[in-house]
Amino acid sequence: MDSKTNNNPDLRALPKIDEFLQLAESERINVDAPHALRRAAARQMVEELRREITGGKSVDLSKNALLARWVNTVRARREHSLSRVVNATGVVLHTGLGRAPLPEAAVAAMVQASQACALEIERESGERGHRDSVIAKLLRELLGVGDGTAVNNNAAATMLAVNTFALGKEVIISRGELVEIGGSYRMPAVVERGGAKLVEVGTTNRTRAKDYQSAIGPGTGLIMKVHTSNYRVAGFTEDASLPELVAVARKAGVPIVHDLGSGLLTKTLAPALADEPTVADSVAAGPDVTLFSGDKLLGGPQAGIIAGAPGAVAAIRGNPMFRAMRLDKTILAALEQTLRLFLEGDAAHTVPALERLNLTIGVLVSRAEALAEKLQKSAPALDVVTEESFSEAGSGSAPTIGLRTCCVGISMKGVPAAELARKLRLSRPAVFTRVREDRVWLDPRTLGAGDEDRILESLRNM
Ligand SMILES: *Cc1c(COP(=O)(O)O)cnc(C)c1O
């Protein structure tokens, strides 16, 4: 240490860990935490203070300030990193915020499955069973497919399909469908790592059934049609429809897989998403398997659903990599329960993701006005307005469709909007918003039960 820091009176006034813990004890500060954690929090606090002092920041080292800061540090260390936050962004399936909010019944099923459960055992015989047999039964009933299963996510399902049908062979995909879902998940790389060779057909904007037909040869393992989830090719375009491609594949005796991505089961479940293809249409066209995510428009847990012909699904199940991508029992329970909600016929209301997508502008205007009034009442320092704008489905679903909504805009004198948004993210409970035109915007579309009160609490704790 140099003489300058040694001479800093604030540094010399920093508390000693043991003395501070004794002080907290004698002041009867009630933090419900084991000793090791109390000590670690004290050490962390002193370290942070030291950094702030040497960084030239003025710090409050009074007894009360230190005790309050320590209590907050203990709480922060105890808090689960995935504790509940408020999604006020207006993006219904927000990947950064965990995509689909699970149906209540699915959460209850996860809790049940968290203890001992009959995961892989036949109750009748007591013999070993299959963990996906109930999912298969539900998919058969729901979609009219011959068989079905589910793996960790749709990325896993795609890789597994490529690897099962085209290991050492060629996969034919349209140039217009070589999607990047995000990060390193790009279709050409997935095909390559799946052990196959990509054969691109057509052009970026136009691909015809004939292009696939002429690309088929002795080395062909699979034809794959990929839903361009997060973008649209517009203008002078043409693409081969799934039924056309199924005909081409059948004639050549080549398997065909449809990677649908977002997984809206039927149009009537979300009428606002007009151009979103459905699982029902995909399955009706008859590819060997249709693949889709569990946590996009199905509104369930993260999973990759594989539904289709019995022989094709059995081949995928028989791939040694299947085991490496299988679902955990709690996720299986949530997925099973989500599928049951669709079978029960009221999913547009009981599955929160769908319920939120279907909220009408009339309902959203009155919710925005009610929220605005509450905010103004509880925080008079805020400037509160409401304004119509657009929400999004998110997660690459219906990327060009804006859903009409009404948002609450807040601003605070002397606090830039980005700073206000940051304070709300760091407060407890954390609130995630959007910033536009120097205001922070809260979209009632993505709020769940109790979230309005959480926002008020967050503002109080900010
Ligand atoms: C989202 C998506 C994927 C990846 O699905 P995850 O469930 O996120 O792994 C793959 N393909 C398409 C077409 C998608 O839209």
The ligand as a Tripos MOL2 file, in Angstrom:
@<TRIPOS>MOLECULE
LIG
   15    15     1     0     0
SMALL
NO_CHARGES

@<TRIPOS>ATOM
      1 C1        -36.7600  -21.2870  -32.2180 C.3       1 LIG1
      2 C2        -36.3950  -22.1770  -33.3240 C.ar      1 LIG1
      3 C3        -35.4550  -23.1900  -33.1440 C.ar      1 LIG1
      4 C4        -34.7730  -23.3930  -31.8200 C.3       1 LIG1
      5 O1        -35.7160  -23.7920  -30.8700 O.3       1 LIG1
      6 P1        -35.3250  -23.8660  -29.3140 P.3       1 LIG1
      7 O2        -36.5010  -24.5370  -28.7010 O.co2     1 LIG1
      8 O3        -35.1370  -22.4530  -28.8910 O.co2     1 LIG1
      9 O4        -34.0860  -24.6600  -29.2190 O.co2     1 LIG1
     10 C5        -35.1560  -23.9980  -34.2090 C.ar      1 LIG1
     11 N1        -35.7350  -23.8270  -35.4090 N.ar      1 LIG1
     12 C6        -36.6670  -22.8610  -35.6110 C.ar      1 LIG1
     13 C7        -37.2670  -22.7170  -36.9750 C.3       1 LIG1
     14 C8        -37.0330  -22.0040  -34.5830 C.ar      1 LIG1
     15 O5        -37.9270  -21.0530  -34.7770 O.3       1 LIG1
@<TRIPOS>BOND
     1     1     2 1
     2     2     3 ar
     3     2    14 ar
     4     3     4 1
     5     3    10 ar
     6     4     5 1
     7     5     6 1
     8     6     7 2
     9     6     8 1
    10     6     9 1
    11    10    11 ar
    12    11    12 ar
    13    12    13 1
    14    12    14 ar
    15    14    15 1
@<TRIPOS>SUBSTRUCTURE
     1 LIG1         1 GROUP 0 **** ****
